Amino acid sequence: MIASPREVAPLRALLGSDAVIVTPGVTLPGASPAEHARPGTPLAAVTDGASHVVVGRSITRAPDPLSALRRVRADLSPTTTPR
């Protein structure tokens, strides 16, 4: 199932833990949510039950794509320091 970050929690509750839910439209932590119609951070999507997140535009359009990728990684692994 493909769902926006805001739709993940209700779908997870409805479909159960075995369903695969992919969430596009996530934004970088601390970034403006204006880039997406239904934004949410990668961590918020995973916390709400997303199996996978798709982060494209937030990285490819960033002034420093590697730094943006590190921010996503840090958001998904708060206890891990990005390299």
N, C-alpha and C positions, 0 to 999 in steps of 0.2 A: 504494500500500500504506500502511496506517496501522499504526504500530508504536510501542510504548513506547520511551523513550530507551534502555533496556537491550537492546532487540531490534534496534536499528538496525544495528550493526556486523555481526552474523551475516547479517542479511538483505541488506545491501549486498554482502557477500562472495558470497552465493548468487545474487543477482539481477543483479549487475553495475552499472556506472555509469549506464546509461540508465534504470533504474527510478526512479520518483518515490516517495519515502518521506516521509510526513507524520508528524510526531511530536507528539502531544498529551501533556499531563501533565508539561510542564517546569516547573521551579521557579525562582524568582529566585536569582541567585548569592548565596550566603551565607544563604539562607532555610532554614527547617526542611523537610526532605523529607517530613515527616509528612502534608502536604496531599495527596499523591498516592500511589497504590499502588505505582507504579514510577517514581519521580522521576529527574530528571536536569536539568542546567542547559541553556539553549539552546545555549551554545557546545559543551558535551559532545555534545549530539545532532547538531549540524552536523559537528563533528569526526569523529564516528563514521559519518557518511555521510547524515544526514537531508537531504532536499531542502528541506523546510519545517518550521517548528516552530509549534505552536499554543500561545499563552500567553494564557489567559483568566482563570481564577480567581485566579492569582497577581497579576494586575493589578487586576481588578475588585473584589477583596476587600481590597486594600491600603489602609491609612489615607490614603496619598497616591498615587493611581493614576498621575499623571504622573511622579512620582519613580520608581515601580516600572517604568514603561515605559522610562524613561531607563536604569535598571539593566540591563534586558534588552538594550537597544540597545548599551550599553557592553560587555556581555558578548559580544555577537556581533561587535563591532568594537573589540577591545582597543586599537587604535592611534587610535581616533576618540574625541575628548572629546564627550560628549553635551551638547546645548544645553539 
